[in-house]
Amino acid sequence: MTSINKSGQPDSLTAKGTGPAFATIASPYYPMLVGLFVGVMMISNITGTKGVVLFTNLHFDVGPLSMDGLVTDGAFYLFPLAYVLGDVISEVYGFRAMRRTILAGFFVLLLASLCFWLTVKLPAAPFYDGQESFETVAGVVPQFLAAGLAGYIVGEFLNSWVLVKMKERSGEKHLWARLLGSTVVGEFFDTLVFCAIAATALGISTWSDFLNYTVIGFVWKTLVELAIMPLTYAVIRWLKKREPTYQSTLAHEGTIS
């Protein structure tokens, strides 16, 4: 019977060099990446409560799409890093390792939301005059919480699954294609799921506004992640060269991409 290693790959494949190479999670780098991933998600959930408009002079109309400035949130510059880290973990450690990371992030975000909600409900001290401000920033809106968690789960799982499936076909070649393909799929479904659940809470009531909100959000987040793809590439190469178990699975496969 074929055994399965910690990366979720059959030992017989990785040992013979006939399957995609992955490092085991028994590594000093993996916990650091998980911690960074969860931290990015936590910070994004807080900074994302602020609405932001960029490029206020930018205006265009293309069919049902209309833009008067780029409407986004305070997490626009940080959130794509979660997908970069997801790509790194999936490429180097495999789908099973990324699945653990996603679930860890999910439960931490759920716990944080519960703590924020409970803290808002606690009676404020007579000398505390920041209750309203605290509620504005940390208050939990159930519809937004559901939208964020659903988009996160769907987007990150699909991002990792697509990348690993493409790697099964191409091996160490065409890393750029895996990063690009997984980004487009993950960001699309993340944005679609989030917008579909959160739209009514934002006051969006027409298909035109919904399409505008979804398409612009997807294009913007995808472009940001593509812009930092060279960084993703560099981190993946660095990790592959320093992970002993990854190097061992490449012994019969040649050079790292």
Summary of the structure (lengths in Angstrom):
residues: 257
radius of gyration: 20.5
end to end distance: 31.7
largest distance: 69.4
contacts: 790
relative contact order: 0.15
helix: 67%
strand: 9%
